[in-house]
Amino acid sequence: METRRLEQALGWTIGETSLAGMGPVRRGKVRDIYVTGGRRVLVTTDRVSAFDRVLGTIPYKGAVLNLISKFWFDMTRGAVPNHVVEVPHPNVTVAVDCAPLPVEMVVRAYITGVTSTSLWTHYAAGERVIAGNRLPDGLRKNERLAQPILTPSTKAEGGDHDETVSREQIIARGAIDAGTFDEMARMSFALFEAGTRWAAERGLILVDTKYEFGRRPDGRIVIIDEIHTPDSSRYWIAGSYAERMRRAEEPEGLDKEYLRRWLKEEHGYSGDGPVPSIPDDVRVEAARRYITLYELITGREFDPGGGSPMARLEAWAAGWR
């Protein structure tokens, strides 16, 4: 998409919603959630978060995330059940009203990251057993692991930071039982394998990702929230990875890590204190990366439509049901 069009969209991003007739809204970091008519309506806004803080908005980010998730939900439905009922608008997913399970399942195939829960942060601090996984000495940042590993995380509330925990810790705390954990782990590795294969065919490396799960009213465990988006996952360009590793440079990414690194390197920010203001050129570049990833994964051109996204969203809500 042309830079000029992204710059024009800076003034009409979807920050918060209050959709008439939908009932009370609960706001997550990125999604506004309405429960109405026995369904959970998830509106993916253009808010962007990093280090467990909401930073501002990115043009068209909500539509990109929601449509990438739709693509993956459709592709993987036969292998792993999900919560989706329909996607009636680029920013909206109507889903079964599931009870979220209080653990994020994080699958990692490379050692990288800058957050407090990242694998590289733990490893660089001298840890060699991380969430029950023993890692060898001598690994370099951004290096591929011998095989993907699972590093579960607690889901922080109220702006607190997530915590990396092991299977044994999760079960001992009573967060979920062993059978539930093992089923979530099985589903997570199945999704990651499918995502890795698809990404590789499109010149991408699926580096790591997180999955969230919930229980349907009938008790069935399903994947919820999002799958393999540039918010929940890291993606690198496969063609330049080896050369950049040789030069000890950061891989080319098409995900939220661009913003994390900007915050860390330009402002020394890692989640504590006032949130730095993100300049428009950084917001535009983040949008470009998100849209590029959408087009590579889906094979479709991203078409945001004309005019104000919020106006189109409110028009949809007025006519829904």
C-alpha positions in Angstrom: 0.0 0.0 0.0 1.3 3.5 -0.8 2.8 5.4 2.0 0.6 8.4 1.2 -2.5 6.3 1.8 -1.2 5.1 5.1 -0.4 8.6 6.2 -3.9 9.7 5.3 -5.3 6.9 7.5 -3.3 8.0 10.6 -6.2 10.3 11.6 -9.0 7.8 11.4 -7.7 4.7 13.3 -10.1 2.8 15.5 -9.0 3.4 19.1 -12.0 2.5 21.1 -15.5 1.4 20.2 -18.9 1.9 21.8 -21.3 0.1 19.4 -25.0 0.9 19.8 -27.1 -2.1 20.6 -24.2 -4.4 21.5 -24.4 -3.9 25.3 -21.6 -3.3 27.7 -18.0 -3.4 26.3 -15.0 -4.9 27.9 -11.6 -3.7 26.6 -8.6 -5.9 26.3 -5.2 -4.6 25.1 -6.3 -4.8 21.5 -9.9 -6.1 21.3 -13.2 -4.6 22.4 -15.5 -7.4 23.5 -19.3 -7.5 23.6 -21.4 -10.4 24.7 -24.8 -10.3 23.1 -27.4 -12.8 22.0 -25.3 -15.7 23.4 -22.4 -14.8 21.3 -19.1 -13.1 22.0 -18.4 -10.3 19.5 -14.7 -9.4 19.3 -13.9 -6.1 17.6 -10.2 -5.9 16.8 -9.2 -2.3 17.1 -6.1 -0.5 15.8 -4.6 -0.3 19.3 -1.1 -1.6 19.6 0.5 -2.9 22.8 4.0 -3.9 23.8 5.6 -4.8 27.1 2.0 -5.2 28.4 1.2 -1.6 27.7 -1.1 0.0 25.1 1.0 2.4 23.0 -1.4 4.0 20.6 -2.8 3.0 17.2 -1.5 1.7 13.9 -3.5 2.3 10.6 -5.6 -0.7 9.5 -3.9 -2.9 12.1 -7.2 -4.3 13.4 -8.5 -5.4 10.1 -5.1 -7.0 9.2 -5.1 -9.0 12.5 -8.7 -10.0 12.2 -8.4 -11.2 8.6 -5.1 -13.0 9.2 -6.8 -14.8 12.1 -9.8 -15.7 9.9 -7.4 -17.2 7.3 -5.7 -19.4 9.9 -8.9 -20.3 11.8 -10.4 -21.5 8.4 -7.2 -23.4 7.5 -6.8 -25.2 10.7 -10.4 -25.9 11.7 -10.2 -29.6 10.7 -7.2 -30.2 13.0 -7.9 -27.9 16.0 -11.4 -26.7 16.8 -11.9 -22.9 17.3 -14.5 -20.5 18.6 -15.4 -18.7 15.3 -19.0 -18.5 14.2 -18.6 -15.9 11.5 -16.4 -12.9 10.4 -19.1 -10.4 9.1 -16.8 -7.4 9.0 -13.0 -6.9 8.5 -12.6 -5.9 12.2 -15.2 -8.2 13.7 -15.3 -11.9 14.7 -18.5 -13.3 16.1 -17.6 -16.3 18.3 -19.0 -18.8 20.8 -18.9 -17.3 24.2 -16.1 -19.4 25.7 -14.6 -19.3 29.2 -10.9 -18.4 28.7 -8.3 -20.6 30.2 -5.8 -18.6 32.3 -2.6 -19.8 30.6 -1.0 -18.6 27.3 0.7 -21.4 25.4 3.9 -20.0 23.8 5.7 -22.1 21.2 9.3 -21.1 20.2 11.5 -22.4 17.5 14.2 -19.7 17.8 15.9 -18.0 20.7 15.2 -14.3 20.5 13.2 -11.4 21.9 13.5 -8.3 24.1 10.7 -8.6 26.5 10.9 -9.8 30.1 9.4 -13.2 29.2 11.4 -13.6 26.0 13.6 -16.7 25.7 16.7 -14.7 24.9 16.2 -12.5 28.0 16.1 -15.5 30.3 19.0 -17.2 28.5 21.2 -14.1 28.5 20.7 -13.7 32.2 22.2 -17.2 32.7 19.2 -19.4 32.9 19.5 -22.8 31.2 16.3 -24.4 32.3 13.4 -22.3 31.1 9.8 -23.4 31.8 11.1 -26.9 32.1 13.1 -26.9 28.9 16.9 -27.4 29.2 18.9 -25.4 26.8 22.6 -25.9 25.9 25.3 -23.4 26.5 26.7 -21.4 23.5 23.4 -20.4 21.8 23.5 -17.1 19.9 20.6 -14.7 19.8 18.2 -15.5 16.9 19.6 -19.0 16.5 17.2 -21.9 15.6 16.6 -24.4 18.4 17.0 -28.1 18.0 13.2 -28.4 18.1 10.3 -26.1 19.0 9.7 -25.8 22.8 6.7 -24.8 24.9 7.2 -21.9 27.4 3.7 -21.2 28.9 2.9 -17.9 30.4 0.4 -16.6 32.9 -2.0 -14.0 31.6 -1.4 -10.8 33.5 -4.3 -8.6 34.6 -4.4 -4.9 35.2 -1.2 -3.9 33.5 1.0 -6.4 35.3 3.7 -8.3 33.4 3.2 -11.9 32.2 5.2 -14.6 33.9 6.9 -17.6 32.2 6.0 -20.8 34.1 6.5 -24.5 33.6 3.8 -27.2 33.3 4.5 -28.4 36.8 4.1 -24.9 38.2 0.9 -24.3 36.4 -0.6 -27.6 37.7 0.7 -27.0 41.3 -0.9 -23.6 41.3 -4.2 -25.1 40.3 -4.5 -22.8 37.2 -5.5 -25.8 35.0 -5.3 -29.6 35.5 -2.8 -31.9 33.8 -5.2 -33.2 31.2 -6.2 -29.7 30.1 -2.6 -28.6 29.9 -1.6 -31.6 27.8 -4.5 -31.1 25.4 -3.6 -27.4 25.0 0.0 -28.4 24.4 -1.0 -31.0 21.7 -3.1 -28.4 19.9 -0.4 -25.8 20.2 2.3 -27.9 18.5 -0.2 -29.0 15.8 -1.0 -25.4 15.0 2.7 -24.4 15.1 3.7 -27.2 12.7 0.9 -26.2 10.2 1.9 -22.5 10.5 5.6 -23.3 10.0 5.0 -25.3 6.8 2.7 -22.6 5.3 5.1 -19.8 6.2 8.1 -21.6 4.7 6.3 -22.0 1.4 5.9 -18.2 1.3 9.4 -17.3 2.1 8.8 -16.7 5.8 10.0 -18.1 9.1 7.4 -18.5 11.8 9.8 -17.8 14.8 7.4 -18.1 17.7 3.8 -17.5 18.7 1.3 -17.6 21.5 -2.0 -19.3 21.6 -5.0 -18.8 23.9 -7.6 -21.4 24.6 -11.1 -21.5 26.1 -13.9 -23.9 27.0 -17.1 -23.9 25.1 -20.3 -24.2 27.1 -20.2 -28.0 26.3 -16.8 -28.2 27.9 -14.8 -28.7 24.7 -11.4 -26.9 24.6 -11.0 -24.7 21.6 -8.5 -22.1 20.3 -9.7 -18.5 20.8 -8.6 -14.9 20.3 -6.1 -15.0 17.3 -3.8 -17.3 15.4 -0.4 -16.5 13.8 -0.9 -12.7 13.6 2.0 -10.2 13.6 0.9 -9.3 17.2 1.0 -12.9 18.6 3.9 -14.2 16.5 7.3 -13.3 15.1 7.9 -13.7 11.4 11.3 -13.3 9.7 12.2 -13.1 6.0 13.7 -16.5 5.2 15.9 -15.4 2.3 18.0 -13.0 4.3 18.1 -14.9 7.6 21.4 -16.8 7.2 23.4 -13.8 5.9 22.1 -11.6 8.7 23.1 -14.2 11.3 26.5 -14.3 9.7 26.8 -10.6 10.2 25.3 -10.7 13.7 22.5 -8.5 12.5 18.8 -8.7 13.6 16.7 -10.7 11.1 14.3 -8.8 8.8 10.9 -9.0 10.6 7.3 -8.4 9.6 5.7 -8.2 13.1 5.4 -6.2 16.3 9.0 -6.8 17.2 9.8 -3.7 15.1 8.0 -1.6 17.6 9.4 -3.4 20.6 13.0 -2.8 19.3 12.2 0.9 18.6 11.0 1.4 22.1 13.9 -0.5 23.7 16.7 1.0 21.5 15.4 4.5 21.0 13.9 5.1 24.5 15.2 2.4 26.8 11.5 1.5 27.4 10.5 -2.0 28.5 7.1 -1.4 30.1 7.8 0.7 33.1 7.1 4.4 33.4 5.3 6.7 30.9 4.8 5.3 27.5 6.8 7.1 24.8 4.8 8.8 22.0 5.2 6.9 18.8 5.9 9.2 15.8 3.9 9.0 12.7 6.7 7.6 10.5 7.1 4.6 12.9 3.3 4.1 12.9 3.3 4.1 9.1 6.2 1.7 8.9 4.5 -0.7 11.4 1.4 -0.6 9.3 3.3 -1.3 6.1 4.9 -4.4 7.7 1.6 -5.7 9.0 0.0 -5.3 5.6 2.9 -6.9 3.8 2.7 -9.9 6.1 -1.1 -10.2 5.4 -0.5 -10.3 1.7 2.3 -12.8 1.9 0.4 -15.2 4.1 -3.0 -15.0 2.4 -1.9 -14.4 -1.2 -4.5 -11.6 -1.4 -4.1 -7.8 -1.8 -5.2 -6.0 1.3 -8.1 -3.7 0.5 -9.2 -1.5 3.4 -12.1 0.1 1.5 -12.7 3.8 1.3 -13.5 6.4 4.0 -13.4 6.1 7.7 -13.1 2.6 9.1 -14.9 3.6 12.3 -17.9 4.9 10.3 -18.1 1.6 8.4 -17.8 -0.4 11.6 -20.7 1.6 13.2 -22.8 1.1 10.1 -22.2 -2.6 10.3 -23.2 -2.7 14.0 -26.4 -0.8 13.3 -27.5 -3.3 10.7 -26.3 -6.5 12.5 -28.9 -8.9 13.8 
